[in-house]
Amino acid sequence: MSKVIERPRYVCALGGAIGTIQSLPRAIPILHSSSGCGGNLAGALSGASGYNGGNYCGGQALPSSNVSERDIVFGGEGRLDEQIGNTLKVMDGDLYFVVTGCMVEMIGDDVRAVVKRYKNGDLPVLAAETVSFKGNSYYGYELVLETLFRDFVEKSPVKDTATVNLWGVVPMQDVFWKGNLGVLKGLLKKLGFETNTFFGQGETLDNLKKAGRAVLNIVVSDAYGIEAAKVFEEEHGVPYITVPLPIGDHGTSRFLRTVGSALSVDEAKIETLIHEERKAYYPYLERLADVYNDLDFQRYATVVGDPNYTQALTRFLADDLGWLPELVVITDILADEQKERVLSTFSGYESGLRPEIVFDEDASSVVGHINRHWPQTNGQKYYKGFSPGVIVGSVMERDTAEQFKVPLLPVTYPISNRVVLNRAYAGYSGGLTLAEDVLSLLVAHR
């Protein structure tokens, strides 16, 4: 019998696809699903992603076929055809993307056949079968990217040696996605490259359409976006590399060296950039040195969340902030191959830290893992407990933090107690922001 996951930290494949499409500039998602899917997913995406609304033609304004009992019995393809036609008339967009829910997949609607009728129209209409019982929001993200890379990105035999593509930071699922993409794009610009992030501020669909001219695809994840990268390489001949999400000096310096090496950037140029960034980074942290020691700001930490953030947060806390993030709980469902790649990112710490890594999808299990790693007192006067401690995770760790009487900083999805606009945790600047946020927890009630 399959395991039941209590309070998962993601939505279904349809939700992941919707969040991905509505984050593209002037792209319109069209739902082919039963009534209620769109509204429920809009609430889950927005309310749990730092109140990131759907913008134009997203959120509660999603076009949907809303198939009824009649469509379930006789087929919903006609209803979908009608919905696509009406959406093209009413909604002002440059790309229309049909995604499917469970019910229409179960009755066997041929969505691609319906979409083919619009192939020679004035505006592109794409489709992906985002059946939710096959995967979660990350699966929906992959399917949308794969479809875009096959059916929307133009073939380009000529490559631009100064252009790269970057993805793996999943819109909405990474609550700070837009700010993070902007930071990473800025760092690569300092290396001399223009970067298509597809979902970042200032991006256009034209950038996506011409992405086949890039010389390298950079997947900022060891778990997500890799299958899409393989499709891109097959379709457009562009190789890819995977790099962990970088936060702070040690993570970002590794990121720049890895990417720079893959792009054959002169090593001296890379080291010069790292040196300049560090000159701006460490004076801010040095301002904390006295109070850090006098007020004993060092803490044990438990890091909970997806594989992208947990590795980045753990390295930052251990190597940049000098904390002891001894326990990491990764909450996403991963294949064995993915787990091996993710585990490899939790090594080589400058501080010598060797964190315990646990893969567990259940929110309720975090308490047990903390109690096992830091056993509670049995009447001893001296014992090693989770104190002084901090939890860096999501709002789902609120009860756990209260139980252990430690502060909680929500960084990973879901986040419903913070409003997020352009905040970023990636890069050198993001490390300073994270240091401010996590240390502010310690002095909030002084």
C-alpha positions as CSV (number, residue, x, y, z in Angstrom):
1,M,0.0,0.0,0.0
2,S,1.3,3.5,-0.9
3,K,2.2,5.8,1.9
4,V,-0.2,8.6,2.7
5,I,1.6,12.0,2.9
6,E,0.3,14.3,5.5
7,R,0.3,18.0,4.5
8,P,2.4,17.9,1.4
9,R,4.5,21.0,0.5
10,Y,3.4,21.2,-3.1
11,V,0.3,21.2,-5.3
12,C,-0.6,18.8,-8.1
13,A,0.9,18.7,-11.6
14,L,-1.9,20.9,-12.9
15,G,-1.1,23.5,-10.2
16,G,2.6,23.5,-11.0
17,A,1.8,23.9,-14.7
18,I,-0.6,26.9,-14.0
19,G,2.0,28.6,-11.8
20,T,4.7,28.1,-14.4
21,I,2.6,29.4,-17.4
22,Q,1.1,32.4,-15.6
23,S,4.6,33.5,-14.6
24,L,5.6,33.8,-18.3
25,P,5.0,37.2,-19.8
26,R,1.8,37.5,-21.7
27,A,1.1,33.8,-21.5
28,I,-2.5,32.6,-20.9
29,P,-3.2,29.2,-19.2
30,I,-6.4,27.5,-20.4
31,L,-7.6,24.8,-18.0
32,H,-9.4,21.8,-19.3
33,S,-10.7,20.4,-16.1
34,S,-13.7,19.9,-13.9
35,S,-15.2,22.9,-12.1
36,G,-13.4,24.0,-9.0
37,C,-9.8,22.9,-10.0
38,G,-8.8,26.4,-11.0
39,G,-10.2,28.2,-8.0
40,N,-8.8,25.7,-5.5
41,L,-5.3,25.8,-7.1
42,A,-5.3,29.6,-7.3
43,G,-5.9,29.8,-3.6
44,A,-3.2,27.2,-2.9
45,L,-0.6,28.9,-5.1
46,S,-1.3,32.5,-4.0
47,G,-2.0,32.0,-0.3
48,A,1.0,29.7,0.2
49,S,3.5,31.6,-2.0
50,G,3.9,34.8,-0.1
51,Y,0.6,36.1,-1.6
52,N,1.9,36.1,-5.1
53,G,-1.3,36.7,-7.1
54,G,-2.0,35.5,-10.6
55,N,-1.7,38.9,-12.3
56,Y,-3.5,39.3,-15.6
57,C,-5.5,36.2,-16.6
58,G,-4.2,34.2,-13.6
59,G,-5.4,33.4,-10.1
60,Q,-9.2,33.5,-10.0
61,A,-9.4,34.8,-13.6
62,L,-8.1,31.6,-15.2
63,P,-10.0,30.6,-18.4
64,S,-11.4,27.1,-17.8
65,S,-13.6,24.6,-19.7
66,N,-15.3,23.6,-16.4
67,V,-16.4,20.3,-17.8
68,S,-19.8,19.1,-16.4
69,E,-21.5,15.7,-16.1
70,R,-22.6,15.9,-19.7
71,D,-19.0,16.4,-20.9
72,I,-17.9,13.5,-18.7
73,V,-20.4,11.2,-20.4
74,F,-20.1,12.3,-24.0
75,G,-16.6,13.8,-24.0
76,G,-15.3,17.3,-23.4
77,E,-13.3,18.0,-26.6
78,G,-16.1,20.2,-28.0
79,R,-16.3,22.2,-24.8
80,L,-12.5,22.6,-24.9
81,D,-12.6,23.8,-28.5
82,E,-15.3,26.3,-27.6
83,Q,-13.2,27.5,-24.6
84,I,-10.0,28.0,-26.7
85,G,-11.9,30.0,-29.3
86,N,-13.5,32.2,-26.7
87,T,-10.3,32.8,-24.8
88,L,-8.5,33.9,-28.0
89,K,-11.3,36.4,-28.6
90,V,-11.5,37.8,-25.1
91,M,-8.0,37.4,-23.5
92,D,-5.1,39.6,-24.7
93,G,-2.1,37.4,-24.8
94,D,0.8,36.2,-27.1
95,L,0.9,32.6,-26.0
96,Y,-2.0,30.3,-25.0
97,F,-1.3,27.1,-23.2
98,V,-3.9,24.3,-22.5
99,V,-3.3,22.2,-19.4
100,T,-5.4,19.3,-18.2
101,G,-6.9,18.0,-15.0
102,C,-7.5,14.5,-13.8
103,M,-11.1,14.1,-15.0
104,V,-10.6,14.8,-18.7
105,E,-7.6,12.5,-18.7
106,M,-9.6,9.7,-17.2
107,I,-12.3,10.0,-19.9
108,G,-9.7,10.1,-22.7
109,D,-10.1,13.6,-24.3
110,D,-7.6,14.0,-27.1
111,V,-6.4,17.5,-26.1
112,R,-3.6,17.7,-28.6
113,A,-6.0,16.9,-31.5
114,V,-8.1,19.9,-30.4
115,V,-5.1,22.2,-30.2
116,K,-3.9,21.1,-33.6
117,R,-6.9,22.9,-35.1
118,Y,-5.3,26.2,-34.1
119,K,-1.8,25.4,-35.4
120,N,-2.0,27.8,-38.3
121,G,-3.7,30.6,-36.4
122,D,-2.3,34.0,-35.7
123,L,-1.3,33.1,-32.1
124,P,0.4,30.0,-30.8
125,V,-1.7,27.5,-28.8
126,L,0.2,24.7,-27.0
127,A,-0.9,21.8,-24.8
128,A,0.5,19.6,-22.1
129,E,-1.2,16.7,-20.4
130,T,-0.7,17.7,-16.8
131,V,-2.7,14.8,-15.3
132,S,-2.3,15.3,-11.6
133,F,-2.3,11.7,-10.4
134,K,1.1,11.2,-12.2
135,G,3.0,13.8,-10.3
136,N,3.1,17.0,-8.3
137,S,3.8,20.7,-9.1
138,Y,7.4,20.0,-10.1
139,Y,6.2,17.5,-12.6
140,G,3.9,20.1,-14.1
141,Y,6.8,22.5,-14.3
142,E,8.9,20.0,-16.2
143,L,6.0,19.2,-18.6
144,V,5.4,22.9,-19.4
145,L,9.1,23.5,-20.1
146,E,9.5,20.4,-22.2
147,T,6.5,21.5,-24.3
148,L,7.9,25.0,-24.7
149,F,11.3,23.7,-25.7
150,R,9.8,21.3,-28.3
151,D,7.0,23.4,-29.8
152,F,7.8,27.1,-29.1
153,V,11.5,27.7,-29.1
154,E,12.8,28.3,-32.6
155,K,15.6,26.2,-34.1
156,S,18.8,28.2,-34.4
157,P,21.9,26.6,-36.0
158,V,23.9,29.8,-35.2
159,K,24.8,30.3,-31.5
160,D,25.4,33.5,-29.6
161,T,28.5,32.9,-27.5
162,A,27.4,35.6,-25.0
163,T,24.0,34.2,-24.3
164,V,22.9,31.5,-21.8
165,N,19.6,30.2,-20.5
166,L,18.9,29.6,-16.8
167,W,16.0,27.7,-15.1
168,G,15.5,25.3,-12.2
169,V,14.1,28.0,-9.9
170,V,10.5,27.0,-9.9
171,P,8.0,29.9,-10.1
172,M,5.6,30.0,-7.1
173,Q,7.1,26.9,-5.6
174,D,10.1,29.0,-4.9
175,V,8.4,31.9,-3.1
176,F,11.3,34.2,-3.8
177,W,11.7,33.1,-7.5
178,K,11.5,36.4,-9.2
179,G,14.1,38.1,-6.9
180,N,16.4,35.1,-7.1
181,L,16.3,35.0,-10.9
182,G,17.2,38.7,-11.0
183,V,20.2,38.2,-8.7
184,L,21.5,35.3,-10.7
185,K,21.0,37.1,-14.0
186,G,23.0,40.1,-12.6
187,L,25.9,37.8,-11.5
188,L,26.1,36.2,-14.9
189,K,26.1,39.7,-16.5
190,K,29.2,40.5,-14.5
191,L,30.8,37.5,-16.0
192,G,30.0,38.9,-19.5
193,F,26.8,36.9,-20.4
194,E,23.2,37.8,-21.2
195,T,20.8,35.4,-19.5
196,N,17.4,34.3,-20.5
197,T,15.6,33.3,-17.3
198,F,12.1,33.1,-19.0
199,F,10.2,34.0,-15.8
200,G,12.3,36.9,-14.4
201,Q,11.6,40.6,-14.3
202,G,11.9,42.2,-17.8
203,E,11.8,38.9,-19.7
204,T,9.7,38.6,-22.9
205,L,8.3,35.7,-24.9
206,D,10.7,36.7,-27.7
207,N,13.6,35.8,-25.3
208,L,12.1,32.4,-24.9
209,K,11.4,31.9,-28.6
210,K,15.0,32.7,-29.4
211,A,16.5,30.7,-26.5
212,G,17.9,28.1,-29.0
213,R,20.7,30.6,-29.8
214,A,22.3,30.1,-26.3
215,V,25.6,28.3,-25.9
216,L,24.7,26.8,-22.5
217,N,21.7,25.9,-20.3
218,I,22.2,26.4,-16.6
219,V,19.9,24.3,-14.4
220,V,20.0,25.8,-10.9
221,S,18.8,22.5,-9.3
222,D,20.0,18.9,-8.9
223,A,16.4,17.7,-8.9
224,Y,14.2,19.8,-11.1
225,G,14.4,21.0,-14.7
226,I,16.9,18.3,-15.7
227,E,14.5,16.4,-17.9
228,A,13.6,19.6,-19.7
229,A,17.3,20.3,-20.2
230,K,17.7,16.9,-21.9
231,V,14.8,17.8,-24.2
232,F,16.4,21.2,-25.0
233,E,19.7,19.5,-25.8
234,E,18.0,17.0,-28.1
235,E,16.0,19.6,-29.9
236,H,18.4,22.5,-30.1
237,G,21.9,21.1,-29.5
238,V,22.6,23.2,-26.4
239,P,24.4,21.4,-23.6
240,Y,23.5,21.9,-20.0
241,I,25.0,21.9,-16.5
242,T,23.4,21.6,-13.1
243,V,24.5,23.9,-10.2
244,P,23.0,24.2,-6.7
245,L,21.1,27.3,-5.8
246,P,23.7,29.7,-4.3
247,I,23.2,31.7,-1.1
248,G,26.0,33.8,0.4
249,D,29.7,33.8,-0.3
250,H,30.6,30.2,-0.2
251,G,27.7,29.0,-2.3
252,T,27.8,31.8,-4.8
253,S,31.6,31.6,-5.3
254,R,31.2,27.9,-6.1
255,F,28.3,28.8,-8.5
256,L,30.5,31.4,-10.3
257,R,33.5,29.0,-10.6
258,T,31.3,26.2,-11.9
259,V,29.5,28.3,-14.5
260,G,32.6,30.2,-15.5
261,S,34.5,27.0,-16.1
262,A,31.7,25.5,-18.2
263,L,31.7,28.7,-20.3
264,S,35.5,28.8,-20.6
265,V,35.7,32.2,-18.8
266,D,39.3,33.1,-17.9
267,E,39.9,32.0,-14.3
268,A,41.5,35.3,-13.4
269,K,38.3,37.1,-14.4
270,I,36.2,34.8,-12.3
271,E,38.4,35.2,-9.2
272,T,38.5,39.0,-9.7
273,L,34.7,39.1,-9.7
274,I,34.6,36.9,-6.6
275,H,37.1,39.2,-4.9
276,E,35.1,42.3,-5.7
277,E,31.9,40.7,-4.4
278,R,33.5,39.6,-1.2
279,K,34.9,43.1,-0.7
280,A,31.3,44.4,-0.6
281,Y,29.9,41.4,1.3
282,Y,32.0,40.8,4.3
283,P,32.2,44.4,5.7
284,Y,28.5,44.1,6.4
285,L,28.9,40.8,8.3
286,E,31.9,42.3,10.1
287,R,29.7,44.9,11.7
288,L,28.0,42.0,13.5
289,A,31.2,40.4,14.8
290,D,31.2,42.0,18.3
291,V,27.5,41.5,19.1
292,Y,27.6,38.1,17.5
293,N,30.1,37.0,20.1
294,D,29.0,39.1,23.0
295,L,25.3,38.1,22.7
296,D,26.1,34.6,21.6
297,F,24.2,34.6,18.3
298,Q,25.4,31.1,17.3
299,R,22.6,28.6,17.1
300,Y,21.9,25.0,16.3
301,A,19.6,24.8,13.3
302,T,17.1,22.4,11.7
303,V,16.6,23.1,8.0
304,V,13.4,21.8,6.4
305,G,12.2,22.1,2.8
306,D,12.9,21.2,-0.8
307,P,16.3,20.0,-2.1
308,N,17.0,23.4,-3.8
309,Y,16.8,25.4,-0.6
310,T,17.9,23.0,2.0
311,Q,21.4,22.6,0.5
312,A,21.8,26.3,0.0
313,L,20.5,27.3,3.4
314,T,22.7,24.6,5.2
315,R,25.9,25.8,3.4
316,F,25.1,29.4,4.2
317,L,24.3,28.8,7.9
318,A,27.4,26.6,8.4
319,D,30.1,28.4,6.3
320,D,29.0,32.0,6.2
321,L,27.1,32.5,9.5
322,G,29.0,30.0,11.6
323,W,25.9,28.1,12.9
324,L,25.4,24.4,13.4
325,P,22.7,23.2,11.0
326,E,23.2,19.6,12.0
327,L,19.8,18.3,10.8
328,V,18.3,18.6,7.3
329,V,14.8,17.3,6.4
330,I,14.1,17.2,2.7
331,T,10.4,17.0,2.1
332,D,9.9,16.3,-1.6
333,I,9.3,13.0,-3.2
334,L,12.6,12.1,-5.1
335,A,13.7,9.1,-7.1
336,D,16.9,7.3,-6.0
337,E,18.9,8.9,-8.7
338,Q,17.7,12.4,-7.6
339,K,18.5,11.6,-4.0
340,E,22.1,10.7,-4.9
341,R,22.6,14.0,-6.8
342,V,21.1,16.0,-4.0
343,L,23.1,14.2,-1.3
344,S,26.3,15.1,-3.2
345,T,25.5,18.8,-2.6
346,F,25.8,18.4,1.2
347,S,29.6,18.0,1.3
348,G,32.8,20.0,1.2
349,Y,31.9,22.5,3.9
350,E,34.6,24.9,4.9
351,S,33.5,24.6,8.5
352,G,33.8,20.8,8.4
353,L,30.2,20.3,9.2
354,R,28.6,16.9,8.4
355,P,24.8,17.4,8.6
356,E,22.4,14.5,9.0
357,I,20.2,14.3,5.9
358,V,16.7,12.9,6.2
359,F,14.3,12.3,3.3
360,D,10.7,12.5,4.7
361,E,7.6,14.0,3.1
362,D,5.5,14.2,6.2
363,A,5.3,17.5,8.1
364,S,4.4,15.8,11.3
365,S,7.7,13.8,11.3
366,V,10.0,16.8,11.8
367,V,9.4,16.7,15.6
368,G,10.5,13.1,15.8
369,H,13.7,13.7,13.8
370,I,14.6,16.6,16.1
371,N,14.0,14.5,19.2
372,R,16.1,11.7,17.8
373,H,19.0,14.0,16.7
374,W,19.0,16.1,19.9
375,P,17.6,13.7,22.6
376,Q,15.5,15.4,25.3
377,T,16.6,15.5,28.9
378,N,15.8,12.5,31.1
379,G,16.6,14.4,34.3
380,Q,20.3,15.0,33.5
381,K,21.7,18.4,34.5
382,Y,23.9,18.5,31.3
383,Y,22.8,17.2,28.0
384,K,23.0,18.1,24.3
385,G,19.6,19.3,23.3
386,F,18.1,21.5,20.5
387,S,18.9,24.6,22.4
388,P,19.7,27.3,21.6
389,G,18.1,26.5,18.2
390,V,16.3,27.9,15.2
391,I,14.2,26.2,12.5
392,V,14.5,27.4,9.0
393,G,11.6,25.9,7.0
394,S,8.0,26.7,6.1
395,V,4.8,27.7,8.0
396,M,4.2,24.0,8.5
397,E,7.0,24.1,11.2
398,R,5.1,26.6,13.3
399,D,3.8,24.1,15.8
400,T,7.1,22.4,15.9
401,A,8.9,25.6,16.7
402,E,6.4,26.4,19.4
403,Q,6.9,23.0,20.9
404,F,10.7,23.4,21.2
405,K,10.4,27.1,22.0
406,V,12.7,28.2,19.2
407,P,12.3,30.9,16.5
408,L,11.1,29.9,13.0
409,L,12.1,31.6,9.7
410,P,9.8,30.5,6.8
411,V,11.9,30.4,3.6
412,T,10.5,27.3,1.8
413,Y,7.0,26.7,0.4
414,P,4.4,27.1,1.8
415,I,4.7,30.6,3.2
416,S,1.5,32.2,4.3
417,N,2.7,34.5,7.1
418,R,4.9,36.8,4.9
419,V,4.2,39.0,1.9
420,V,6.9,38.6,-0.7
421,L,7.5,41.0,-3.6
422,N,11.1,41.3,-4.9
423,R,12.9,39.8,-1.9
424,A,15.8,37.5,-2.9
425,Y,18.0,35.1,-1.0
426,A,20.3,34.1,-3.8
427,G,23.8,35.4,-4.3
428,Y,25.9,37.6,-2.1
429,S,23.2,40.2,-1.6
430,G,20.7,37.5,-0.8
431,G,23.0,36.1,1.9
432,L,23.0,39.5,3.6
433,T,19.3,39.6,3.4
434,L,19.0,36.1,4.9
435,A,21.5,37.0,7.7
436,E,19.3,40.1,8.5
437,D,16.1,38.0,8.6
438,V,17.4,35.1,10.6
439,L,19.3,37.2,13.2
440,S,16.4,39.6,13.6
441,L,14.5,36.6,15.0
442,L,16.9,36.4,17.9
443,V,16.5,40.0,18.9
444,A,12.8,40.5,17.9
445,H,11.6,40.5,21.6
446,R,14.4,42.2,23.3
